[in-house]
Amino acid sequence: MKLKYFTVLLLSFCLIIAGCSKDKKSTDSNQKDKTLHVAAAASLTDVTKELETAFKKKHSDVDVTFNYGGSGALRQQIEKGAPVDVFMSANTKDVKALKDKKKADNTYDYAKNQLVLIGEKGTDLKSVKDLKDGQKLAIGEVNSVPAGKYAERYLKDNGLYDSVKDHLVFAKDVRQVLNYVEKGNAQLGYVYKTDLYKNKTNNDKVKEIEAVKLNQPIIYEAGTTSDNKAAKAWIEFLKSDEAKQILKDYQFEV
């Protein structure tokens, strides 16, 4: 009798534990879907804030957090297991690399940009050919920053690289390139056209010297990097007319 009572008691205890465990997993899963971690290229720092505001009108229960940096560096973080739900790259190469490794899905080309050469507001430099001894040309790290790779390719394709390589200073992302030129640490720099605008206002500390003609367009691609339901919702939102208009307002092409 005692054995039977003990057996019933043990089974009841196990059922309670199992139920609690199931409830905890369900709660954890729901909480996970309500927090969206987005890894975004540095050139998206301003526009993503407005995209977030628009997204939360329909997804008010989702808490969106951003991590900004060079697309290559962000891709490497994701490959190493960083907790990221959406990757918004400034190129297609890094998204493809993740997709090939089954680490990205639901990919979408959401914008285009243009590379430009910038200088200090009052500079008389009209080309990288005009750089003098001691003057610097800032570009992004070519192995982790798409804009840096685009700049390097342009300089080499046009026979300019050898003449400017001693002037080069490398930055971790395009925002740092912009900062170098704004503060006079570099006289020229290559950034995206969208970097010349902050809060939709033209930057009054630097000026565009020339637009760079590349052989291929600069395409921005995004993809989900987790099974978070909010991640797919973010990608679908990027396809909306509202998101496209926001991107246009920040000088992106869509």
C-alpha positions in Angstrom: 0.0 0.0 0.0 2.8 2.3 0.9 4.6 1.4 -2.3 1.5 2.2 -4.4 1.0 5.6 -2.6 4.7 6.4 -3.1 4.4 5.5 -6.8 1.4 7.8 -7.3 3.1 10.6 -5.5 6.2 10.3 -7.6 4.2 10.3 -10.9 2.3 13.4 -9.7 5.6 15.1 -8.9 7.0 14.3 -12.3 3.9 15.6 -14.1 4.1 18.8 -12.1 7.8 19.2 -13.0 7.1 18.4 -16.7 4.3 21.0 -16.8 6.5 23.7 -15.2 9.3 22.9 -17.6 6.9 23.2 -20.6 5.5 26.5 -19.3 9.1 27.8 -18.9 10.0 26.8 -22.4 6.9 28.4 -23.8 7.6 31.6 -21.8 11.2 31.6 -22.9 10.2 31.1 -26.5 7.6 34.0 -26.4 10.2 36.3 -24.7 12.7 35.4 -27.4 10.2 36.3 -30.2 9.6 39.7 -28.5 13.2 40.8 -28.6 14.7 41.4 -32.0 18.5 41.7 -32.4 19.5 43.5 -35.6 23.1 43.6 -36.8 23.3 46.5 -39.2 26.0 48.2 -41.4 27.3 51.4 -39.9 25.9 53.4 -42.8 22.4 52.5 -41.5 22.8 54.1 -38.1 20.4 56.9 -38.7 17.8 55.4 -40.9 17.3 52.3 -38.8 16.0 54.4 -35.9 13.1 55.6 -38.0 12.6 52.2 -39.5 12.3 50.9 -35.9 9.7 53.5 -35.0 7.5 52.6 -38.0 7.9 48.9 -37.4 6.8 49.2 -33.8 3.5 50.7 -34.8 2.4 47.2 -35.8 4.7 45.3 -33.5 4.5 47.3 -30.3 5.4 44.3 -28.1 8.8 43.8 -29.9 11.9 45.3 -28.4 14.4 46.1 -31.2 18.1 46.4 -30.4 20.9 47.3 -33.0 24.5 46.5 -33.3 26.4 48.6 -35.9 29.7 47.9 -37.6 31.4 46.9 -40.8 29.4 44.3 -42.7 32.3 41.8 -42.8 32.9 42.1 -39.0 29.2 41.6 -38.3 29.1 38.6 -40.5 32.1 37.1 -38.7 30.3 37.7 -35.3 27.2 35.8 -36.6 29.4 33.0 -37.8 30.8 32.7 -34.3 27.4 32.4 -32.8 26.5 36.0 -31.8 22.8 36.3 -30.8 21.6 38.1 -34.0 18.1 37.7 -35.6 18.5 39.9 -38.6 21.6 40.9 -40.6 21.4 44.2 -42.6 24.5 44.3 -44.8 25.9 47.0 -47.0 26.6 44.4 -49.7 25.4 41.0 -50.9 28.7 39.2 -50.4 28.5 38.8 -46.7 24.8 37.7 -46.7 25.6 35.2 -49.4 28.5 33.8 -47.3 26.1 33.2 -44.4 23.4 31.7 -46.6 26.0 29.3 -48.1 26.7 28.1 -44.5 22.9 27.8 -43.8 23.2 30.7 -41.3 20.9 33.2 -43.2 17.5 32.9 -44.8 14.6 35.1 -46.2 17.1 37.3 -47.9 16.1 40.5 -49.6 17.9 43.3 -51.5 16.4 46.3 -49.7 18.4 49.3 -50.9 21.2 50.7 -53.1 23.8 53.3 -52.3 26.6 55.3 -54.0 30.3 55.7 -53.1 31.5 59.3 -53.0 34.8 61.1 -52.3 34.5 63.7 -49.5 36.8 66.4 -48.2 36.8 69.0 -45.5 34.3 71.8 -46.1 36.9 74.4 -47.3 39.3 72.1 -49.1 40.7 73.0 -52.5 41.5 69.3 -53.2 39.5 68.1 -56.2 40.9 64.5 -56.5 43.0 62.0 -54.7 45.7 63.0 -57.2 45.9 66.3 -55.4 47.0 64.9 -52.0 50.3 66.4 -50.8 52.9 65.0 -48.4 51.5 64.4 -45.0 47.9 64.4 -46.1 45.6 61.4 -45.6 43.0 59.5 -47.5 40.6 57.6 -45.2 38.9 54.4 -46.4 37.2 51.5 -44.5 39.2 48.3 -43.7 39.1 46.4 -47.0 38.6 43.0 -45.3 35.6 44.0 -43.2 34.1 47.2 -44.6 32.3 47.0 -48.0 32.9 50.7 -48.7 36.6 50.2 -48.1 36.6 47.3 -50.6 34.7 49.4 -53.2 37.2 52.2 -52.7 40.2 50.0 -53.1 38.8 48.4 -56.2 38.0 51.8 -57.7 41.5 53.1 -57.0 43.1 50.0 -58.5 40.8 49.8 -61.6 41.7 53.5 -62.4 45.4 53.2 -61.8 45.4 55.4 -58.7 46.2 53.0 -55.9 50.0 53.1 -56.1 50.0 56.9 -56.0 47.8 57.1 -52.9 48.7 54.0 -50.9 51.2 56.0 -48.7 48.4 58.4 -47.9 45.9 55.7 -46.8 44.5 55.5 -43.3 42.0 52.7 -42.5 38.8 52.9 -40.5 36.6 50.3 -38.8 33.5 51.5 -40.7 32.3 54.4 -42.9 31.2 56.4 -39.9 34.8 56.5 -38.7 36.0 57.6 -42.1 33.5 60.5 -41.9 34.7 61.3 -38.4 38.3 61.4 -39.6 37.5 63.9 -42.3 35.2 66.0 -40.1 38.0 66.4 -37.5 40.8 67.0 -40.1 42.6 63.7 -39.3 42.2 62.9 -43.0 41.8 65.4 -45.8 39.8 63.1 -48.0 37.8 60.0 -47.5 35.5 57.5 -49.3 32.0 57.1 -47.8 28.5 56.4 -49.0 26.4 59.3 -50.3 23.9 58.6 -47.5 26.6 59.4 -44.9 26.5 63.0 -46.0 23.1 63.3 -44.4 22.3 63.1 -40.7 18.6 63.3 -39.6 17.9 64.0 -43.2 20.0 67.2 -43.1 23.1 67.7 -45.2 26.4 67.5 -43.3 27.9 71.0 -43.1 31.3 69.9 -41.9 32.3 68.0 -45.1 31.5 68.3 -48.8 31.1 65.8 -51.6 34.0 66.2 -54.1 33.0 63.6 -56.7 30.7 60.5 -57.1 32.6 57.3 -57.8 31.7 55.4 -60.9 31.9 51.7 -60.1 31.5 48.8 -62.5 28.7 47.3 -60.4 26.0 48.9 -58.3 26.3 48.9 -54.5 23.4 46.7 -53.3 22.4 46.3 -49.6 21.0 42.9 -48.7 19.3 41.7 -45.5 18.4 38.2 -44.1 17.1 36.5 -41.1 19.8 34.7 -39.0 17.5 33.0 -36.4 14.1 31.4 -36.2 12.7 34.4 -34.3 9.2 35.2 -35.7 9.9 38.9 -35.3 13.0 38.6 -37.6 10.8 37.5 -40.5 8.3 40.2 -39.7 11.2 42.8 -40.0 12.2 41.5 -43.4 8.6 41.7 -44.6 8.4 45.2 -43.2 11.4 46.2 -45.3 9.4 45.3 -48.4 6.6 47.7 -47.5 6.0 51.0 -49.2 6.4 52.8 -45.8 9.9 51.3 -45.3 10.9 52.1 -48.8 9.9 55.7 -48.4 11.9 56.0 -45.2 15.0 54.7 -47.0 14.4 57.2 -49.8 14.1 60.0 -47.2 17.6 59.1 -46.0 19.0 59.3 -49.6 19.0 55.5 -50.3 17.8 54.2 -53.6 15.2 51.5 -53.5 
